[in-house]
């Protein structure tokens, strides 16, 4: 290696510790979902030439936030709005899902400053919106919740908000889950508790599973062994409005935002029941949370797009 490169690398702590000379790359995959992740500790110290660029509130000076003026500037669904102390719903004017696509708006403007009650209120509003949408559209059976926080994560509005959708056709994540469940049951046989029970069992064996709440009403959270993106946490619960789910999701999000200085994240939930009943332990509501990084460089590259693998790289 030429001298200028050596001199540059020695300014980084990993090289000083000798870790760049002998690197260990670990690959972990989920054989049933077909996901795979690669870990290399040395990548966390690679040089970065792009400075972090925290998102600025474009409405701060003008006070022109559409979602703060929701009565005037948002539409409501045919069945009206769902409102509680901390959140309310609106119809999404730019739909990508039929027959129903809505918004859940935090009453607080700052998207990163939500409290535990505010998050629980938003999840409760989302759950009720889905119930009412299903009643209005009895032929649609596939619910989805999305939360893109700040532009780096895909948000078009600064104001904190989630999206809720009800589709007549299944989402790809549902189809992959169904296929994984069938394959697992065919290979593992009866009495193993189903694919998602097996997933929790595997993460518990690795020391990555946490449970919160009383028996029958609790929720689980684990750091994914084969994540789809950086710092992915997966939560399982009996319902979207489960208090234990809200508590675990709040703890996970505050750890990312306050502890790891994450400025953008994505959250999505599938597998919700629409009849008001609780999900079983073998088929819970599934919530996925991923960090979208804290730097200016994109956290999605050709590896994720072309290979559908996640290369865990916290510097992005």
Buried (B, 14 or more C-beta within 10 A) or exposed (E): EEEEEEEEBEEBEBBEEEBBEEEEEEEBBBEBBEBBBBBBBBBEBEEEEEEEEEBEEEBEEEEEBBBBEBEEEBEBBEBEBBBBEBBBBBBBEEEEBEBBBBBBBBBBBEBBEBEBEBBBBBBBBBBBBBBBBBEBBEEBBBBBBBBBBBBBBEBEBBBBBBBBBBBEEBBEBBEBBEBBBEBBBEEBEEEBBBBBBBBBEBBBEEEBBBBBBEEEBBBBBBBBBBBBBBBBBBBBBBBBBBBBBBBBBBBBBBEBBEEEEBBBBBBBBBBBBBEEEBBEBBBBBBBBBBBBBBBBBEBEEEEBEEEEBBBBBBBB
